[in-house]
Amino acid sequence: MIAAITTSARAAARTHLRRAQLSAVPARMTAVVRMPSAVRFASNHEYVQFDDATNVGTVGITDYAQKALGDVVFVELPQVDSEVTQADPIGAVESVKAASDIYAPVSGVVVEINEQLHDQANLLNKDSEGRGWLCKIKLSNPSEFEALLTDKAYKAHCDGESH
């Protein structure tokens, strides 16, 4: 019984402490919390992770694409500040098996490229949908993002290709 009272008193104290800590957080800091960005896919195996707060999409090739390519040995990336149009080539990936163009899944201006890929092209094989991203594009037409494939639709598309 004493252990139960002590445990319950500790739990109440922790709850009270958490509430006090949360109420001490300035209102401007709590406004920074956002939902995770959304991801959509192009039928030719590029993805866009879109952050609607900045209107910037992080572009890369999908895990499905990197597996199909095999060991990546070279990546050609677009130039920063270049304007890109949806479905136009923006770079290329070369592997020991093949070379493949990279197409812009959305239109906009390239605001950043993944410089690590110049020296570590194999990041595409290790983490294509994470550290192996290709470039970041400030979208000129966010509705293009909405028209891309959802995760479920992209998986169905890939299943159709593998048959």
PyMOL CGO cylinders between C-alpha atoms (Angstrom):
from pymol import cmd
from pymol.cgo import CYLINDER

trace = [
    CYLINDER, 0.00, 0.00, 0.00, 2.80, 2.43, 0.90, 0.3, 1, 1, 1, 1, 1, 1,
    CYLINDER, 2.80, 2.43, 0.90, 4.58, 1.58, -2.37, 0.3, 1, 1, 1, 1, 1, 1,
    CYLINDER, 4.58, 1.58, -2.37, 1.36, 2.29, -4.29, 0.3, 1, 1, 1, 1, 1, 1,
    CYLINDER, 1.36, 2.29, -4.29, 0.93, 5.66, -2.61, 0.3, 1, 1, 1, 1, 1, 1,
    CYLINDER, 0.93, 5.66, -2.61, 4.58, 6.54, -3.26, 0.3, 1, 1, 1, 1, 1, 1,
    CYLINDER, 4.58, 6.54, -3.26, 4.33, 5.47, -6.90, 0.3, 1, 1, 1, 1, 1, 1,
    CYLINDER, 4.33, 5.47, -6.90, 1.12, 7.41, -7.37, 0.3, 1, 1, 1, 1, 1, 1,
    CYLINDER, 1.12, 7.41, -7.37, 2.62, 10.47, -5.65, 0.3, 1, 1, 1, 1, 1, 1,
    CYLINDER, 2.62, 10.47, -5.65, 5.66, 10.28, -7.93, 0.3, 1, 1, 1, 1, 1, 1,
    CYLINDER, 5.66, 10.28, -7.93, 3.45, 10.03, -11.02, 0.3, 1, 1, 1, 1, 1, 1,
    CYLINDER, 3.45, 10.03, -11.02, 1.41, 13.04, -9.88, 0.3, 1, 1, 1, 1, 1, 1,
    CYLINDER, 1.41, 13.04, -9.88, 4.59, 15.03, -9.24, 0.3, 1, 1, 1, 1, 1, 1,
    CYLINDER, 4.59, 15.03, -9.24, 5.95, 14.15, -12.71, 0.3, 1, 1, 1, 1, 1, 1,
    CYLINDER, 5.95, 14.15, -12.71, 2.65, 15.20, -14.31, 0.3, 1, 1, 1, 1, 1, 1,
    CYLINDER, 2.65, 15.20, -14.31, 2.67, 18.47, -12.41, 0.3, 1, 1, 1, 1, 1, 1,
    CYLINDER, 2.67, 18.47, -12.41, 6.32, 19.07, -13.39, 0.3, 1, 1, 1, 1, 1, 1,
    CYLINDER, 6.32, 19.07, -13.39, 5.59, 18.39, -17.08, 0.3, 1, 1, 1, 1, 1, 1,
    CYLINDER, 5.59, 18.39, -17.08, 2.66, 20.81, -17.04, 0.3, 1, 1, 1, 1, 1, 1,
    CYLINDER, 2.66, 20.81, -17.04, 4.82, 23.47, -15.37, 0.3, 1, 1, 1, 1, 1, 1,
    CYLINDER, 4.82, 23.47, -15.37, 7.59, 22.94, -17.94, 0.3, 1, 1, 1, 1, 1, 1,
    CYLINDER, 7.59, 22.94, -17.94, 5.15, 23.14, -20.86, 0.3, 1, 1, 1, 1, 1, 1,
    CYLINDER, 5.15, 23.14, -20.86, 3.52, 26.30, -19.53, 0.3, 1, 1, 1, 1, 1, 1,
    CYLINDER, 3.52, 26.30, -19.53, 6.99, 27.86, -19.23, 0.3, 1, 1, 1, 1, 1, 1,
    CYLINDER, 6.99, 27.86, -19.23, 7.61, 27.41, -22.98, 0.3, 1, 1, 1, 1, 1, 1,
    CYLINDER, 7.61, 27.41, -22.98, 7.06, 30.73, -24.77, 0.3, 1, 1, 1, 1, 1, 1,
    CYLINDER, 7.06, 30.73, -24.77, 4.11, 30.76, -27.18, 0.3, 1, 1, 1, 1, 1, 1,
    CYLINDER, 4.11, 30.76, -27.18, 6.35, 31.65, -30.12, 0.3, 1, 1, 1, 1, 1, 1,
    CYLINDER, 6.35, 31.65, -30.12, 8.31, 28.43, -29.64, 0.3, 1, 1, 1, 1, 1, 1,
    CYLINDER, 8.31, 28.43, -29.64, 5.25, 26.19, -29.74, 0.3, 1, 1, 1, 1, 1, 1,
    CYLINDER, 5.25, 26.19, -29.74, 4.20, 27.69, -33.10, 0.3, 1, 1, 1, 1, 1, 1,
    CYLINDER, 4.20, 27.69, -33.10, 7.29, 26.12, -34.73, 0.3, 1, 1, 1, 1, 1, 1,
    CYLINDER, 7.29, 26.12, -34.73, 5.93, 22.58, -34.42, 0.3, 1, 1, 1, 1, 1, 1,
    CYLINDER, 5.93, 22.58, -34.42, 4.69, 21.36, -37.81, 0.3, 1, 1, 1, 1, 1, 1,
    CYLINDER, 4.69, 21.36, -37.81, 3.46, 18.17, -39.35, 0.3, 1, 1, 1, 1, 1, 1,
    CYLINDER, 3.46, 18.17, -39.35, 6.06, 16.17, -41.29, 0.3, 1, 1, 1, 1, 1, 1,
    CYLINDER, 6.06, 16.17, -41.29, 6.38, 17.05, -44.94, 0.3, 1, 1, 1, 1, 1, 1,
    CYLINDER, 6.38, 17.05, -44.94, 4.54, 15.03, -47.55, 0.3, 1, 1, 1, 1, 1, 1,
    CYLINDER, 4.54, 15.03, -47.55, 6.16, 12.73, -50.10, 0.3, 1, 1, 1, 1, 1, 1,
    CYLINDER, 6.16, 12.73, -50.10, 4.95, 12.03, -53.64, 0.3, 1, 1, 1, 1, 1, 1,
    CYLINDER, 4.95, 12.03, -53.64, 6.43, 10.04, -56.51, 0.3, 1, 1, 1, 1, 1, 1,
    CYLINDER, 6.43, 10.04, -56.51, 6.87, 10.41, -60.26, 0.3, 1, 1, 1, 1, 1, 1,
    CYLINDER, 6.87, 10.41, -60.26, 6.19, 7.38, -62.44, 0.3, 1, 1, 1, 1, 1, 1,
    CYLINDER, 6.19, 7.38, -62.44, 9.81, 7.43, -63.62, 0.3, 1, 1, 1, 1, 1, 1,
    CYLINDER, 9.81, 7.43, -63.62, 11.00, 6.82, -60.02, 0.3, 1, 1, 1, 1, 1, 1,
    CYLINDER, 11.00, 6.82, -60.02, 11.85, 10.22, -58.61, 0.3, 1, 1, 1, 1, 1, 1,
    CYLINDER, 11.85, 10.22, -58.61, 10.38, 11.35, -55.31, 0.3, 1, 1, 1, 1, 1, 1,
    CYLINDER, 10.38, 11.35, -55.31, 9.65, 14.79, -53.87, 0.3, 1, 1, 1, 1, 1, 1,
    CYLINDER, 9.65, 14.79, -53.87, 9.49, 15.46, -50.16, 0.3, 1, 1, 1, 1, 1, 1,
    CYLINDER, 9.49, 15.46, -50.16, 7.56, 18.74, -50.03, 0.3, 1, 1, 1, 1, 1, 1,
    CYLINDER, 7.56, 18.74, -50.03, 7.68, 21.25, -47.21, 0.3, 1, 1, 1, 1, 1, 1,
    CYLINDER, 7.68, 21.25, -47.21, 4.68, 23.55, -47.68, 0.3, 1, 1, 1, 1, 1, 1,
    CYLINDER, 4.68, 23.55, -47.68, 6.04, 26.05, -45.13, 0.3, 1, 1, 1, 1, 1, 1,
    CYLINDER, 6.04, 26.05, -45.13, 9.05, 26.82, -47.36, 0.3, 1, 1, 1, 1, 1, 1,
    CYLINDER, 9.05, 26.82, -47.36, 7.57, 25.74, -50.72, 0.3, 1, 1, 1, 1, 1, 1,
    CYLINDER, 7.57, 25.74, -50.72, 10.71, 23.64, -51.26, 0.3, 1, 1, 1, 1, 1, 1,
    CYLINDER, 10.71, 23.64, -51.26, 10.76, 20.05, -52.43, 0.3, 1, 1, 1, 1, 1, 1,
    CYLINDER, 10.76, 20.05, -52.43, 13.66, 17.69, -51.80, 0.3, 1, 1, 1, 1, 1, 1,
    CYLINDER, 13.66, 17.69, -51.80, 14.12, 15.52, -54.90, 0.3, 1, 1, 1, 1, 1, 1,
    CYLINDER, 14.12, 15.52, -54.90, 15.78, 12.14, -55.19, 0.3, 1, 1, 1, 1, 1, 1,
    CYLINDER, 15.78, 12.14, -55.19, 15.47, 8.74, -56.80, 0.3, 1, 1, 1, 1, 1, 1,
    CYLINDER, 15.47, 8.74, -56.80, 13.44, 6.07, -55.09, 0.3, 1, 1, 1, 1, 1, 1,
    CYLINDER, 13.44, 6.07, -55.09, 14.76, 2.95, -53.44, 0.3, 1, 1, 1, 1, 1, 1,
    CYLINDER, 14.76, 2.95, -53.44, 13.13, 0.97, -56.26, 0.3, 1, 1, 1, 1, 1, 1,
    CYLINDER, 13.13, 0.97, -56.26, 15.17, 2.94, -58.82, 0.3, 1, 1, 1, 1, 1, 1,
    CYLINDER, 15.17, 2.94, -58.82, 18.50, 2.56, -57.03, 0.3, 1, 1, 1, 1, 1, 1,
    CYLINDER, 18.50, 2.56, -57.03, 17.97, -1.20, -56.74, 0.3, 1, 1, 1, 1, 1, 1,
    CYLINDER, 17.97, -1.20, -56.74, 17.23, -1.42, -60.46, 0.3, 1, 1, 1, 1, 1, 1,
    CYLINDER, 17.23, -1.42, -60.46, 20.36, 0.61, -61.30, 0.3, 1, 1, 1, 1, 1, 1,
    CYLINDER, 20.36, 0.61, -61.30, 22.76, -1.37, -59.15, 0.3, 1, 1, 1, 1, 1, 1,
    CYLINDER, 22.76, -1.37, -59.15, 25.96, 0.14, -57.76, 0.3, 1, 1, 1, 1, 1, 1,
    CYLINDER, 25.96, 0.14, -57.76, 25.93, 3.88, -58.55, 0.3, 1, 1, 1, 1, 1, 1,
    CYLINDER, 25.93, 3.88, -58.55, 29.34, 5.26, -59.57, 0.3, 1, 1, 1, 1, 1, 1,
    CYLINDER, 29.34, 5.26, -59.57, 28.54, 8.80, -60.79, 0.3, 1, 1, 1, 1, 1, 1,
    CYLINDER, 28.54, 8.80, -60.79, 25.78, 11.38, -60.34, 0.3, 1, 1, 1, 1, 1, 1,
    CYLINDER, 25.78, 11.38, -60.34, 25.29, 14.46, -62.52, 0.3, 1, 1, 1, 1, 1, 1,
    CYLINDER, 25.29, 14.46, -62.52, 23.27, 17.14, -60.71, 0.3, 1, 1, 1, 1, 1, 1,
    CYLINDER, 23.27, 17.14, -60.71, 21.56, 20.31, -61.95, 0.3, 1, 1, 1, 1, 1, 1,
    CYLINDER, 21.56, 20.31, -61.95, 23.09, 23.75, -61.34, 0.3, 1, 1, 1, 1, 1, 1,
    CYLINDER, 23.09, 23.75, -61.34, 21.94, 25.80, -58.35, 0.3, 1, 1, 1, 1, 1, 1,
    CYLINDER, 21.94, 25.80, -58.35, 19.66, 28.68, -59.47, 0.3, 1, 1, 1, 1, 1, 1,
    CYLINDER, 19.66, 28.68, -59.47, 18.70, 26.87, -62.68, 0.3, 1, 1, 1, 1, 1, 1,
    CYLINDER, 18.70, 26.87, -62.68, 15.03, 26.84, -63.64, 0.3, 1, 1, 1, 1, 1, 1,
    CYLINDER, 15.03, 26.84, -63.64, 13.61, 23.39, -64.22, 0.3, 1, 1, 1, 1, 1, 1,
    CYLINDER, 13.61, 23.39, -64.22, 10.38, 22.28, -65.83, 0.3, 1, 1, 1, 1, 1, 1,
    CYLINDER, 10.38, 22.28, -65.83, 8.44, 19.20, -64.76, 0.3, 1, 1, 1, 1, 1, 1,
    CYLINDER, 8.44, 19.20, -64.76, 9.40, 16.10, -66.80, 0.3, 1, 1, 1, 1, 1, 1,
    CYLINDER, 9.40, 16.10, -66.80, 12.56, 17.68, -68.28, 0.3, 1, 1, 1, 1, 1, 1,
    CYLINDER, 12.56, 17.68, -68.28, 15.95, 16.04, -67.66, 0.3, 1, 1, 1, 1, 1, 1,
    CYLINDER, 15.95, 16.04, -67.66, 17.85, 17.66, -64.78, 0.3, 1, 1, 1, 1, 1, 1,
    CYLINDER, 17.85, 17.66, -64.78, 20.76, 15.22, -64.39, 0.3, 1, 1, 1, 1, 1, 1,
    CYLINDER, 20.76, 15.22, -64.39, 21.87, 11.64, -64.70, 0.3, 1, 1, 1, 1, 1, 1,
    CYLINDER, 21.87, 11.64, -64.70, 22.88, 8.63, -62.65, 0.3, 1, 1, 1, 1, 1, 1,
    CYLINDER, 22.88, 8.63, -62.65, 25.49, 6.15, -63.86, 0.3, 1, 1, 1, 1, 1, 1,
    CYLINDER, 25.49, 6.15, -63.86, 25.89, 2.72, -62.37, 0.3, 1, 1, 1, 1, 1, 1,
    CYLINDER, 25.89, 2.72, -62.37, 27.94, -0.34, -63.19, 0.3, 1, 1, 1, 1, 1, 1,
    CYLINDER, 27.94, -0.34, -63.19, 24.89, -1.65, -65.10, 0.3, 1, 1, 1, 1, 1, 1,
    CYLINDER, 24.89, -1.65, -65.10, 23.45, 1.40, -66.86, 0.3, 1, 1, 1, 1, 1, 1,
    CYLINDER, 23.45, 1.40, -66.86, 23.04, 5.14, -67.11, 0.3, 1, 1, 1, 1, 1, 1,
    CYLINDER, 23.04, 5.14, -67.11, 19.71, 6.81, -66.50, 0.3, 1, 1, 1, 1, 1, 1,
    CYLINDER, 19.71, 6.81, -66.50, 18.44, 10.37, -66.81, 0.3, 1, 1, 1, 1, 1, 1,
    CYLINDER, 18.44, 10.37, -66.81, 16.91, 12.12, -63.81, 0.3, 1, 1, 1, 1, 1, 1,
    CYLINDER, 16.91, 12.12, -63.81, 13.73, 14.04, -64.61, 0.3, 1, 1, 1, 1, 1, 1,
    CYLINDER, 13.73, 14.04, -64.61, 12.32, 16.97, -62.68, 0.3, 1, 1, 1, 1, 1, 1,
    CYLINDER, 12.32, 16.97, -62.68, 9.20, 15.75, -60.89, 0.3, 1, 1, 1, 1, 1, 1,
    CYLINDER, 9.20, 15.75, -60.89, 8.13, 19.38, -60.36, 0.3, 1, 1, 1, 1, 1, 1,
    CYLINDER, 8.13, 19.38, -60.36, 8.84, 22.79, -61.89, 0.3, 1, 1, 1, 1, 1, 1,
    CYLINDER, 8.84, 22.79, -61.89, 10.76, 25.52, -60.11, 0.3, 1, 1, 1, 1, 1, 1,
    CYLINDER, 10.76, 25.52, -60.11, 14.23, 26.80, -59.28, 0.3, 1, 1, 1, 1, 1, 1,
    CYLINDER, 14.23, 26.80, -59.28, 17.01, 24.60, -57.92, 0.3, 1, 1, 1, 1, 1, 1,
    CYLINDER, 17.01, 24.60, -57.92, 18.01, 26.13, -54.59, 0.3, 1, 1, 1, 1, 1, 1,
    CYLINDER, 18.01, 26.13, -54.59, 20.46, 23.48, -53.37, 0.3, 1, 1, 1, 1, 1, 1,
    CYLINDER, 20.46, 23.48, -53.37, 22.23, 20.34, -54.54, 0.3, 1, 1, 1, 1, 1, 1,
    CYLINDER, 22.23, 20.34, -54.54, 23.63, 17.47, -52.50, 0.3, 1, 1, 1, 1, 1, 1,
    CYLINDER, 23.63, 17.47, -52.50, 27.37, 18.17, -52.80, 0.3, 1, 1, 1, 1, 1, 1,
    CYLINDER, 27.37, 18.17, -52.80, 28.19, 14.90, -51.01, 0.3, 1, 1, 1, 1, 1, 1,
    CYLINDER, 28.19, 14.90, -51.01, 27.15, 12.96, -54.10, 0.3, 1, 1, 1, 1, 1, 1,
    CYLINDER, 27.15, 12.96, -54.10, 30.15, 14.28, -56.07, 0.3, 1, 1, 1, 1, 1, 1,
    CYLINDER, 30.15, 14.28, -56.07, 32.49, 12.24, -53.86, 0.3, 1, 1, 1, 1, 1, 1,
    CYLINDER, 32.49, 12.24, -53.86, 30.05, 9.64, -52.54, 0.3, 1, 1, 1, 1, 1, 1,
    CYLINDER, 30.05, 9.64, -52.54, 27.76, 8.63, -55.40, 0.3, 1, 1, 1, 1, 1, 1,
    CYLINDER, 27.76, 8.63, -55.40, 27.06, 5.37, -53.55, 0.3, 1, 1, 1, 1, 1, 1,
    CYLINDER, 27.06, 5.37, -53.55, 24.95, 7.34, -51.04, 0.3, 1, 1, 1, 1, 1, 1,
    CYLINDER, 24.95, 7.34, -51.04, 22.18, 6.69, -53.56, 0.3, 1, 1, 1, 1, 1, 1,
    CYLINDER, 22.18, 6.69, -53.56, 22.54, 2.97, -52.86, 0.3, 1, 1, 1, 1, 1, 1,
    CYLINDER, 22.54, 2.97, -52.86, 22.95, 3.35, -49.12, 0.3, 1, 1, 1, 1, 1, 1,
    CYLINDER, 22.95, 3.35, -49.12, 20.14, 5.85, -48.45, 0.3, 1, 1, 1, 1, 1, 1,
    CYLINDER, 20.14, 5.85, -48.45, 18.47, 7.04, -51.66, 0.3, 1, 1, 1, 1, 1, 1,
    CYLINDER, 18.47, 7.04, -51.66, 15.41, 8.42, -49.89, 0.3, 1, 1, 1, 1, 1, 1,
    CYLINDER, 15.41, 8.42, -49.89, 17.40, 10.05, -47.09, 0.3, 1, 1, 1, 1, 1, 1,
    CYLINDER, 17.40, 10.05, -47.09, 21.02, 11.26, -47.18, 0.3, 1, 1, 1, 1, 1, 1,
    CYLINDER, 21.02, 11.26, -47.18, 21.18, 10.43, -50.90, 0.3, 1, 1, 1, 1, 1, 1,
    CYLINDER, 21.18, 10.43, -50.90, 18.78, 13.18, -51.98, 0.3, 1, 1, 1, 1, 1, 1,
    CYLINDER, 18.78, 13.18, -51.98, 19.74, 14.95, -55.22, 0.3, 1, 1, 1, 1, 1, 1,
    CYLINDER, 19.74, 14.95, -55.22, 18.55, 18.55, -55.12, 0.3, 1, 1, 1, 1, 1, 1,
    CYLINDER, 18.55, 18.55, -55.12, 16.05, 20.93, -53.58, 0.3, 1, 1, 1, 1, 1, 1,
    CYLINDER, 16.05, 20.93, -53.58, 13.62, 22.81, -55.80, 0.3, 1, 1, 1, 1, 1, 1,
    CYLINDER, 13.62, 22.81, -55.80, 11.55, 25.87, -54.87, 0.3, 1, 1, 1, 1, 1, 1,
    CYLINDER, 11.55, 25.87, -54.87, 8.28, 24.96, -56.55, 0.3, 1, 1, 1, 1, 1, 1,
    CYLINDER, 8.28, 24.96, -56.55, 6.78, 27.41, -59.01, 0.3, 1, 1, 1, 1, 1, 1,
    CYLINDER, 6.78, 27.41, -59.01, 3.56, 25.42, -59.25, 0.3, 1, 1, 1, 1, 1, 1,
    CYLINDER, 3.56, 25.42, -59.25, 2.73, 23.48, -56.05, 0.3, 1, 1, 1, 1, 1, 1,
    CYLINDER, 2.73, 23.48, -56.05, -0.26, 21.85, -57.74, 0.3, 1, 1, 1, 1, 1, 1,
    CYLINDER, -0.26, 21.85, -57.74, 2.23, 19.72, -59.72, 0.3, 1, 1, 1, 1, 1, 1,
    CYLINDER, 2.23, 19.72, -59.72, 3.24, 18.10, -56.44, 0.3, 1, 1, 1, 1, 1, 1,
    CYLINDER, 3.24, 18.10, -56.44, -0.38, 17.20, -55.65, 0.3, 1, 1, 1, 1, 1, 1,
    CYLINDER, -0.38, 17.20, -55.65, -0.70, 15.53, -59.07, 0.3, 1, 1, 1, 1, 1, 1,
    CYLINDER, -0.70, 15.53, -59.07, 2.20, 13.13, -58.40, 0.3, 1, 1, 1, 1, 1, 1,
    CYLINDER, 2.20, 13.13, -58.40, 1.62, 9.57, -57.21, 0.3, 1, 1, 1, 1, 1, 1,
    CYLINDER, 1.62, 9.57, -57.21, 0.85, 8.84, -53.57, 0.3, 1, 1, 1, 1, 1, 1,
    CYLINDER, 0.85, 8.84, -53.57, 2.82, 6.14, -51.78, 0.3, 1, 1, 1, 1, 1, 1,
    CYLINDER, 2.82, 6.14, -51.78, 0.06, 3.59, -52.43, 0.3, 1, 1, 1, 1, 1, 1,
    CYLINDER, 0.06, 3.59, -52.43, -0.24, 4.51, -56.12, 0.3, 1, 1, 1, 1, 1, 1,
    CYLINDER, -0.24, 4.51, -56.12, 3.55, 4.41, -56.57, 0.3, 1, 1, 1, 1, 1, 1,
    CYLINDER, 3.55, 4.41, -56.57, 3.77, 0.94, -55.02, 0.3, 1, 1, 1, 1, 1, 1,
    CYLINDER, 3.77, 0.94, -55.02, 1.04, -0.26, -57.38, 0.3, 1, 1, 1, 1, 1, 1,
    CYLINDER, 1.04, -0.26, -57.38, 2.96, 1.29, -60.30, 0.3, 1, 1, 1, 1, 1, 1,
    CYLINDER, 2.96, 1.29, -60.30, 6.15, -0.54, -59.27, 0.3, 1, 1, 1, 1, 1, 1,
    CYLINDER, 6.15, -0.54, -59.27, 4.26, -3.82, -58.85, 0.3, 1, 1, 1, 1, 1, 1,
    CYLINDER, 4.26, -3.82, -58.85, 2.94, -3.41, -62.39, 0.3, 1, 1, 1, 1, 1, 1,
    CYLINDER, 2.94, -3.41, -62.39, 6.47, -2.88, -63.75, 0.3, 1, 1, 1, 1, 1, 1,
    CYLINDER, 6.47, -2.88, -63.75, 7.89, -5.96, -62.05, 0.3, 1, 1, 1, 1, 1, 1,
    CYLINDER, 7.89, -5.96, -62.05, 5.40, -8.33, -63.70, 0.3, 1, 1, 1, 1, 1, 1,
]
cmd.load_cgo(trace, "trace")
